[in-house]
Amino acid sequence: MIFTKITENTMPTLQEQIKALNEQLATQVPLETLMNFQHSITDLQATYSEKDTVKIGASFPEFELTDPSGQTIRLQDVHTEEKLIIAFFRGSWCPYCNLELQALEKALPLFHAKKSRLIAISPQKPVYNDNLQQTHRLSFPLLTDSENKLAQQLGITFRLQDFVRPHYQQLGIQLEDFNADSSGILPIPAIFVIDRNALIRYIYLDPDYRNRIEIATLTAQL
């Protein structure tokens, strides 16, 4: 499966790593598939509306999510510092998510210096979060948002279009297996920063999943 293993990149910034990944995929993925991926992104950009998304200053919802060991994790269990960074990602099958999570891991000392903690959330089953955590030696919690319930509360979900699903499947990405959900609903990759009172102080969200926040930009928000 093309998206299972991403070659480690030593470029200094996440954006440069993403640029290299785009070039790599252009040589590995069929042109028709790439065109349908672009069509999917363009369609989402045209239909996504910020009015449905939670706003800065709002309270971040309470949640009960599942960690890789099957334990139920609540907001108060992980919000133990002045600020909490909450990263929503699509799944371990997404190469852009892999790059972002590895960049976030490397940035943990910067976050800790600013009294901030990090968690990451996806709709995929705990076993896939466990595998991802071990593959990249991630030391922050990866939590499962079953059926995207929390992401839907935040207004950051979309339904993967029918025309692009076969191309995911051709690459070995069976979302029904990863997420135990046949709806095709995914989160838009997003970053939330909440304060000690669980108020949202910063949001990064881009319907183009190839775009991710640069670590320096995120650190400046803490």
C-alpha positions in Angstrom: 0.0 0.0 0.0 1.6 3.3 -1.1 0.5 5.2 2.0 1.7 2.8 4.6 5.4 3.8 4.7 6.7 7.3 4.3 10.4 7.8 3.7 11.9 9.8 6.5 12.8 13.3 5.4 15.5 15.5 6.9 14.3 18.8 5.5 14.0 21.4 8.3 10.4 22.5 7.9 7.1 20.6 7.6 6.2 22.6 4.5 9.4 21.5 2.8 8.7 17.9 3.7 5.2 18.2 2.3 6.6 19.7 -1.0 8.9 16.7 -1.3 6.0 14.3 -0.6 3.9 15.9 -3.3 6.8 15.4 -5.8 7.2 11.8 -4.6 3.5 11.0 -5.0 3.4 12.6 -8.4 5.8 9.8 -9.6 4.1 6.9 -7.7 0.3 7.5 -8.0 -1.6 7.2 -11.3 -2.4 10.5 -12.9 -6.1 9.7 -13.0 -6.1 9.2 -9.2 -4.2 12.4 -8.6 -6.7 14.3 -10.7 -9.6 12.8 -8.7 -7.8 13.7 -5.5 -7.5 17.3 -6.7 -11.2 17.3 -7.8 -12.1 16.1 -4.3 -10.1 18.9 -2.6 -11.5 21.6 -5.0 -15.1 20.3 -4.3 -14.6 20.5 -0.6 -13.1 24.0 -0.8 -16.2 25.1 -2.7 -18.7 23.5 -0.3 -17.1 23.9 3.1 -18.5 26.8 5.2 -16.8 28.2 8.2 -20.2 29.2 9.7 -20.7 25.6 10.7 -17.4 25.4 12.6 -16.9 26.2 16.2 -15.4 29.7 16.8 -12.5 31.0 18.8 -13.7 31.9 22.3 -16.1 29.0 22.5 -15.8 26.2 25.0 -14.2 23.1 23.7 -16.7 20.2 24.1 -16.3 17.6 26.8 -15.4 14.2 25.3 -15.0 10.6 26.0 -12.6 9.0 23.5 -10.7 5.7 23.4 -6.9 5.3 23.7 -5.0 2.4 22.1 -5.4 0.3 25.2 -9.2 0.6 25.2 -9.3 3.0 28.1 -11.9 5.9 28.0 -10.1 9.2 28.1 -11.9 12.5 29.0 -10.9 16.0 28.4 -9.9 16.5 32.1 -7.6 13.5 31.9 -5.4 15.1 29.3 -5.8 18.8 30.0 -3.2 19.0 32.7 -1.1 22.1 31.6 -1.9 25.7 30.9 -2.8 24.9 27.3 -3.8 21.8 25.3 -3.0 21.4 21.6 -5.6 19.1 20.0 -4.7 17.8 16.5 -7.3 16.1 14.3 -5.9 13.9 11.6 -7.5 11.7 9.0 -5.7 8.4 9.7 -2.5 6.4 9.5 -3.1 5.8 5.8 -2.7 9.5 5.1 1.0 10.4 4.3 0.4 14.1 5.1 -0.9 13.1 8.6 2.2 10.9 9.1 4.5 13.8 8.4 2.5 16.2 10.6 2.5 13.8 13.6 6.2 13.2 13.3 6.8 17.0 13.2 4.6 17.4 16.3 6.5 14.8 18.1 9.8 16.5 17.4 8.3 19.8 18.6 7.1 18.4 22.0 10.0 20.1 23.9 9.0 23.5 22.5 5.4 22.8 23.6 6.4 21.7 27.1 8.5 24.8 27.5 5.3 26.8 27.0 3.4 24.6 29.5 1.4 23.0 26.7 0.4 19.4 26.2 -0.5 17.7 22.9 -3.1 15.0 21.9 -4.1 13.8 18.4 -7.5 12.5 17.4 -8.7 10.5 14.5 -11.8 8.3 13.6 -9.7 5.2 13.1 -9.9 2.2 15.4 -7.6 2.1 18.4 -5.5 -0.7 16.9 -4.4 1.5 14.0 -3.6 4.4 16.4 -1.5 1.9 18.4 0.4 0.8 15.2 0.9 4.4 14.2 2.2 5.3 17.7 4.7 2.4 17.6 5.8 3.0 14.0 6.8 6.6 14.7 7.5 6.3 18.4 4.9 9.0 19.2 4.9 9.8 22.9 1.7 11.9 23.0 -1.8 10.3 23.2 -3.6 9.2 20.0 -7.3 8.9 20.6 -10.2 7.4 18.6 -13.2 9.6 17.9 -15.6 6.9 16.9 -17.9 7.9 14.1 -16.4 11.4 14.2 -18.8 12.4 17.0 -16.5 15.0 18.5 -15.3 16.3 15.1 -19.0 16.7 14.0 -19.7 18.7 17.2 -16.8 21.0 16.1 -18.1 21.3 12.5 -14.9 20.0 10.9 -16.2 16.9 9.1 -17.0 16.1 5.4 -18.2 13.1 3.5 -15.7 11.7 1.1 -17.2 12.0 -2.4 -18.4 8.9 -4.2 -16.3 9.6 -7.3 -13.0 9.5 -5.3 -13.7 6.5 -3.0 -12.7 3.9 -5.6 -9.3 5.6 -6.0 -8.7 5.3 -2.2 -9.7 1.7 -2.4 -7.3 1.0 -5.3 -4.5 2.3 -3.1 -5.5 -0.1 -0.3 -7.3 2.4 1.8 -10.4 0.7 3.0 -12.0 3.3 5.3 -14.7 0.9 6.4 -11.9 -1.2 7.9 -9.9 1.6 9.3 -12.8 3.4 10.9 -15.4 0.6 11.4 -17.8 3.0 9.7 -19.1 2.9 6.2 -20.3 6.6 6.1 -17.2 7.9 4.4 -17.1 10.8 6.9 -13.7 12.2 7.7 -12.4 15.1 9.7 -10.8 18.0 8.0 -7.3 18.1 9.5 -7.3 20.8 12.2 -5.4 22.2 15.2 -7.1 23.6 18.2 -5.4 25.3 21.1 -7.4 25.6 24.3 -6.6 27.4 27.5 -6.9 26.2 31.1 -10.6 26.9 31.1 -11.1 24.9 27.9 -11.8 28.0 25.9 -10.6 27.8 22.3 -7.8 30.3 21.7 -6.6 29.3 18.3 -7.8 27.3 15.3 -6.0 26.1 12.2 -8.1 24.4 9.6 -7.7 24.0 5.8 -10.0 21.9 3.6 -6.9 21.1 1.5 -5.5 18.3 3.6 -2.1 18.8 1.9 -1.7 22.0 3.8 -0.6 21.8 7.5 0.4 24.4 10.0 4.1 25.1 10.3 5.5 24.2 13.8 6.9 27.7 14.3 3.5 29.2 13.6 1.8 26.8 16.1 4.4 27.4 18.8 3.9 31.2 18.5 0.2 30.7 19.5 1.1 29.1 22.8 
